[in-house]
């Protein structure tokens, strides 16, 4: 049984409007240069504290560069008892093509 679902950037936008959480697993430099508003940057050092304070029932969407690395991260979050986890197809690259106006940088 698959532990997470795939989600399009368009459906991601809809879920974000409904209060979903989005986590970005790209490297810090890429995240700083551009990310989805309100996304949380996760890496090996921050994932434990994220899990400690997380709402395990909130829809959680994982984004990476192109939609590949997010699959492993989504599977990991599901294994940590997150109930509704998604890997965003196309990653941040696709998001920035479809929603260029919805990209922010640090």
N, C-alpha and C positions, 0 to 999 in steps of 0.2 A: 504494500500500500504506500502510495506516495505521501510524503510528509508535508508538502507545501504545494501551492498552486502557482501557475504562471498568470501574469496579469499584463495587459497592454498599458501603454502610457496614458491612453485616453481613460481607461477604467481606473488607473492610478489617480488621475486628476479628480475623478468623481469621488473615490474613496477618501482622498485627502480633504475634500470639502465636507465630508461626513465625520471627520476627526481621526482618520487613520494615522498611524505613526509611520514615518519613513526613515530608514536608516541607510546610510551611504558607506560602503565598505572600500571605496577607492582610497588611494594614498592621500596623505594630508595635503600635499601640494596641489594635487588635482582638485580636491574638495575646496580648498581655499580659492582657487581660480574660478570655480563655478559649481553651484549645487542647487538642488531643488529647495525653495524656501521652506524653512522649519525642519529640514532634515537634520538628523543626528549623525555625526561622523563616528563610525565604529572601527576600531582596530583591535589587535590582540591585547592591547593594554587597557582599553576602555570597555570591552564587552562584558566583563564581570560586573562592573558597577552599573552598567546599563541594565543587565538582567536583574540585579538586586532591587532596582527601583521601577521596574517595568510593570505595565498593566498587561498581564498575560492574556487577557480576553480582548484587548483592542486589536483590530486588524493591523498587522505590521508588514510593511512592504520593504524589501531589501533591493537596493540599487547598486550597481557597479558600473564599469565602463560600457560593456556591451551586452550584459545579461548572462554572462557565464559564471563568474566568481560569485555572483549573488545567489546562485543555486545552492552552493555548499553552505553559505552563510544562512540561507533560509532553512535548509535542512537542520543545521545546528540549532537555530532558535526553536524550531519545532521540537527537537529532542530535549530542549530545556523547558517544555510544557507551554510554549506559546500556542494558543489554540487556532489562530487564523493567520498564517504566514504566506506571503507571496514573494516571488522573484519577478522583478519587472523586466519583461521582454525588451530587448534593445538597449537597455541600460540608460545611463545619463546621455550617451551619444544620441539616442533616439529621442529622449525627452527634449534635449536642446534643439533638435530639428523641428519637432512638433510644437513646442511651447518656448520659443526663444525669449519671449517676454516674461517667462516664469523661471528665470535663472538669476541667482544672486551670487555675489562673491564676497569674500571677507576683506 
